[in-house]
Amino acid sequence: MEKVDKQINALILKFLDKMGNEGLTIAFIEGLLYDWHLFPDRHHLMNVNIRYLVNKHYIEPKNNHPILDDAMKFRITPKGKALLKKEFIDANIDLEI
């Protein structure tokens, strides 16, 4: 995985951690990434970053909707919170950002 994707993965987790149970949409996550001067293509963001984090059970759809779409909200899982606390490491998440 590219370095920028590792940074994006970490930022998504950090954003969702700050939001608590409310969750964030893909569009809102994109806006927050823009503030960090990161401009991922939406297709790439959904199919690489979001999919990776969901598949690793670090984040989950808030409404358990099976299809990834722009309106879907995501929230961090307990496993994602444990990763942020550095209870374990994932080589595809750059927590140093």
GROMACS elastic network, one bead per residue, 0.5 to 0.9 nm:
[ bonds ]
;  ai    aj funct       b0    kb
    1     4     6  0.84103   500
    1     5     6  0.64556   500
    1     6     6  0.68642   500
    1    91     6  0.89278   500
    1    92     6  0.64536   500
    2     5     6  0.52660   500
    2     6     6  0.64822   500
    2     7     6  0.88723   500
    2    92     6  0.84436   500
    3     6     6  0.50842   500
    3     7     6  0.63477   500
    3     8     6  0.86958   500
    3    92     6  0.82605   500
    3    93     6  0.89378   500
    3    94     6  0.78479   500
    4     7     6  0.50206   500
    4     8     6  0.61202   500
    4     9     6  0.85703   500
    4    38     6  0.82792   500
    4    94     6  0.88592   500
    5     9     6  0.60287   500
    5    10     6  0.85921   500
    5    40     6  0.88160   500
    5    45     6  0.86840   500
    5    48     6  0.81384   500
    5    49     6  0.67157   500
    5    92     6  0.77307   500
    5    93     6  0.80552   500
    5    94     6  0.86798   500
    6     9     6  0.51395   500
    6    10     6  0.63903   500
    6    11     6  0.87624   500
    6    49     6  0.84051   500
    6    91     6  0.79926   500
    6    94     6  0.50558   500
    6    95     6  0.83754   500
    7    10     6  0.51764   500
    7    11     6  0.62138   500
    7    12     6  0.86639   500
    7    92     6  0.84332   500
    7    93     6  0.64249   500
    7    94     6  0.50553   500
    7    95     6  0.72765   500
    7    96     6  0.82148   500
    7    97     6  0.62920   500
    8    11     6  0.50554   500
    8    12     6  0.60975   500
    8    13     6  0.86377   500
    8    33     6  0.75927   500
    8    38     6  0.79068   500
    8    40     6  0.86694   500
    8    45     6  0.86204   500
    8    49     6  0.71915   500
    8    93     6  0.80593   500
    8    94     6  0.81831   500
    9    12     6  0.52869   500
    9    13     6  0.64519   500
    9    14     6  0.88057   500
    9    49     6  0.58894   500
    9    50     6  0.77516   500
    9    52     6  0.83641   500
    9    53     6  0.71852   500
    9    92     6  0.75534   500
    9    93     6  0.56497   500
    9    94     6  0.74043   500
    9    95     6  0.87967   500
   10    13     6  0.52056   500
   10    14     6  0.62444   500
   10    15     6  0.86685   500
   10    84     6  0.82060   500
   10    92     6  0.86535   500
   10    93     6  0.52571   500
   10    94     6  0.56398   500
   10    95     6  0.55292   500
   10    96     6  0.84177   500
   10    97     6  0.74116   500
   11    15     6  0.59938   500
   11    16     6  0.84813   500
   11    32     6  0.88797   500
   11    33     6  0.77051   500
   11    93     6  0.89280   500
   11    94     6  0.86056   500
   11    95     6  0.80498   500
   11    97     6  0.75958   500
   12    15     6  0.51222   500
   12    16     6  0.61450   500
   12    17     6  0.84776   500
   12    29     6  0.69180   500
   12    32     6  0.88407   500
   12    33     6  0.82823   500
   12    49     6  0.85874   500
   12    50     6  0.83670   500
   12    53     6  0.88941   500
   12    76     6  0.90000   500
   13    16     6  0.52177   500
   13    17     6  0.60189   500
   13    18     6  0.87048   500
   13    53     6  0.84537   500
   13    58     6  0.76762   500
   13    59     6  0.75430   500
   13    75     6  0.86045   500
   13    76     6  0.65565   500
   13    80     6  0.68359   500
   13    81     6  0.79594   500
   13    84     6  0.75349   500
   14    17     6  0.50243   500
   14    18     6  0.63381   500
   14    19     6  0.88183   500
   14    76     6  0.87732   500
   14    81     6  0.88418   500
   14    84     6  0.75188   500
   14    95     6  0.89658   500
   15    18     6  0.53172   500
   15    19     6  0.65163   500
   15    24     6  0.82883   500
   15    29     6  0.76268   500
   15    32     6  0.79644   500
   15    76     6  0.89817   500
   16    19     6  0.50495   500
   16    20     6  0.64552   500
   16    21     6  0.83287   500
   16    22     6  0.85693   500
   16    23     6  0.61487   500
   16    24     6  0.67414   500
   16    29     6  0.87614   500
   16    59     6  0.82883   500
   16    74     6  0.75607   500
   16    75     6  0.56481   500
   16    76     6  0.55347   500
   17    20     6  0.54851   500
   17    21     6  0.84487   500
   17    23     6  0.87013   500
   17    75     6  0.76649   500
   17    76     6  0.59937   500
   17    77     6  0.88144   500
   17    80     6  0.84018   500
   17    81     6  0.70152   500
   17    84     6  0.86652   500
   19    22     6  0.59001   500
   19    23     6  0.59035   500
   19    24     6  0.74412   500
   19    75     6  0.78877   500
   19    76     6  0.87762   500
   20    23     6  0.65914   500
   20    75     6  0.71729   500
   20    76     6  0.74955   500
   21    62     6  0.81604   500
   21    74     6  0.89550   500
   21    75     6  0.61406   500
   21    76     6  0.76964   500
   22    62     6  0.80566   500
   22    73     6  0.82429   500
   22    74     6  0.83808   500
   22    75     6  0.70096   500
   23    61     6  0.84695   500
   23    62     6  0.66710   500
   23    73     6  0.54707   500
   23    76     6  0.76350   500
   24    27     6  0.81466   500
   24    28     6  0.60766   500
   24    29     6  0.65191   500
   24    62     6  0.87896   500
   24    72     6  0.80271   500
   24    74     6  0.54188   500
   24    75     6  0.67612   500
   25    28     6  0.52011   500
   25    29     6  0.62670   500
   25    30     6  0.86203   500
   25    69     6  0.89811   500
   25    70     6  0.65870   500
   25    71     6  0.58439   500
   25    72     6  0.55992   500
   25    74     6  0.63649   500
   26    29     6  0.50474   500
   26    30     6  0.61166   500
   26    31     6  0.86843   500
   26    42     6  0.82121   500
   26    45     6  0.83593   500
   26    46     6  0.76771   500
   26    50     6  0.86863   500
   26    69     6  0.79245   500
   26    70     6  0.54313   500
   26    71     6  0.70042   500
   26    72     6  0.71112   500
   26    73     6  0.71478   500
   26    74     6  0.80605   500
   27    30     6  0.50330   500
   27    31     6  0.63296   500
   27    32     6  0.88046   500
   27    42     6  0.86147   500
   27    70     6  0.65163   500
   27    71     6  0.78129   500
   28    31     6  0.50635   500
   28    32     6  0.63524   500
   28    33     6  0.86778   500
   29    32     6  0.51286   500
   29    33     6  0.61987   500
   29    34     6  0.86575   500
   30    33     6  0.50505   500
   30    34     6  0.62028   500
   30    35     6  0.88111   500
   30    38     6  0.85336   500
   30    39     6  0.76065   500
   30    40     6  0.77473   500
   30    42     6  0.78242   500
   30    45     6  0.83915   500
   31    34     6  0.50665   500
   31    35     6  0.65793   500
   32    35     6  0.51750   500
   32    36     6  0.68632   500
   32    38     6  0.88337   500
   33    36     6  0.50692   500
   33    37     6  0.64774   500
   33    38     6  0.52320   500
   33    39     6  0.67614   500
   33    40     6  0.81901   500
   34    38     6  0.51398   500
   34    39     6  0.57737   500
   34    40     6  0.86628   500
   35    38     6  0.73815   500
   36    39     6  0.86477   500
   39    42     6  0.87921   500
   40    43     6  0.83461   500
   40    44     6  0.66298   500
   40    45     6  0.59926   500
   41    44     6  0.52045   500
   41    45     6  0.60658   500
   41    46     6  0.86747   500
   42    46     6  0.61188   500
   42    47     6  0.84133   500
   43    46     6  0.53210   500
   43    47     6  0.59278   500
   43    48     6  0.81090   500
   44    47     6  0.51542   500
   44    48     6  0.53786   500
   44    49     6  0.71260   500
   44    50     6  0.88185   500
   45    48     6  0.56093   500
   45    49     6  0.50786   500
   45    50     6  0.61601   500
   45    51     6  0.83048   500
   46    49     6  0.59907   500
   46    51     6  0.61372   500
   46    52     6  0.89437   500
   46    68     6  0.73191   500
   46    69     6  0.82088   500
   46    70     6  0.87171   500
   47    50     6  0.63365   500
   47    51     6  0.53206   500
   47    52     6  0.78041   500
   47    68     6  0.86557   500
   48    51     6  0.54652   500
   48    52     6  0.58570   500
   48    53     6  0.86111   500
   49    52     6  0.52113   500
   49    53     6  0.62865   500
   49    54     6  0.86546   500
   50    53     6  0.51908   500
   50    54     6  0.60924   500
   50    55     6  0.84829   500
   50    59     6  0.81355   500
   50    68     6  0.87953   500
   51    54     6  0.51077   500
   51    55     6  0.59387   500
   51    56     6  0.85088   500
   51    68     6  0.84020   500
   52    55     6  0.51409   500
   52    56     6  0.61535   500
   52    57     6  0.85775   500
   52    58     6  0.87039   500
   53    56     6  0.52137   500
   53    57     6  0.62054   500
   53    58     6  0.52342   500
   53    59     6  0.56935   500
   53    60     6  0.81135   500
   53    80     6  0.85012   500
   54    58     6  0.59880   500
   54    59     6  0.51064   500
   54    60     6  0.56166   500
   54    61     6  0.80138   500
   55    58     6  0.77497   500
   55    59     6  0.83788   500
   55    60     6  0.88503   500
   56    59     6  0.78690   500
   56    79     6  0.88231   500
   56    80     6  0.87939   500
   57    60     6  0.66937   500
   57    76     6  0.86950   500
   57    77     6  0.69048   500
   57    78     6  0.88596   500
   57    79     6  0.67309   500
   57    80     6  0.71774   500
   58    75     6  0.87799   500
   58    76     6  0.60738   500
   58    77     6  0.53911   500
   58    78     6  0.74508   500
   58    79     6  0.54372   500
   58    81     6  0.76388   500
   58    82     6  0.89286   500
   58    83     6  0.79862   500
   59    62     6  0.89831   500
   59    74     6  0.64714   500
   59    75     6  0.55193   500
   59    77     6  0.51501   500
   59    78     6  0.86393   500
   59    79     6  0.81879   500
   59    80     6  0.63507   500
   60    63     6  0.86025   500
   60    64     6  0.74420   500
   60    73     6  0.85072   500
   60    74     6  0.54410   500
   60    75     6  0.55996   500
   60    76     6  0.64245   500
   60    77     6  0.66122   500
   61    64     6  0.50912   500
   61    65     6  0.64237   500
   61    66     6  0.81781   500
   61    68     6  0.84378   500
   61    72     6  0.66980   500
   61    73     6  0.57973   500
   61    75     6  0.64163   500
   61    76     6  0.89232   500
   62    65     6  0.78357   500
   62    72     6  0.74409   500
   62    73     6  0.53941   500
   62    74     6  0.50614   500
   62    75     6  0.58735   500
   63    66     6  0.89958   500
   63    72     6  0.75972   500
   63    73     6  0.72708   500
   63    74     6  0.82146   500
   64    67     6  0.89326   500
   65    68     6  0.75660   500
   65    72     6  0.74956   500
   67    72     6  0.86027   500
   68    71     6  0.85872   500
   68    72     6  0.67779   500
   69    72     6  0.56001   500
   70    73     6  0.82702   500
   76    79     6  0.79998   500
   76    80     6  0.57314   500
   76    81     6  0.68097   500
   77    80     6  0.50361   500
   77    81     6  0.63417   500
   77    82     6  0.86675   500
   78    82     6  0.61735   500
   78    83     6  0.86691   500
   79    82     6  0.50180   500
   79    83     6  0.63012   500
   79    84     6  0.87925   500
   80    83     6  0.50810   500
   80    84     6  0.64023   500
   80    85     6  0.87884   500
   81    84     6  0.51013   500
   81    85     6  0.63541   500
   81    86     6  0.87528   500
   82    85     6  0.50504   500
   82    86     6  0.63902   500
   82    87     6  0.54642   500
   82    88     6  0.72408   500
   83    87     6  0.57066   500
   83    88     6  0.56785   500
   83    89     6  0.64198   500
   83    90     6  0.77621   500
   83    93     6  0.89826   500
   83    95     6  0.89123   500
   84    87     6  0.76005   500
   84    88     6  0.86131   500
   84    89     6  0.88592   500
   84    95     6  0.72132   500
   85    88     6  0.80865   500
   86    89     6  0.62725   500
   86    95     6  0.85429   500
   89    92     6  0.87889   500
   89    93     6  0.78565   500
   90    93     6  0.55618   500
   90    94     6  0.81965   500
   91    94     6  0.73261   500
   93    96     6  0.89079   500
   94    97     6  0.63139   500
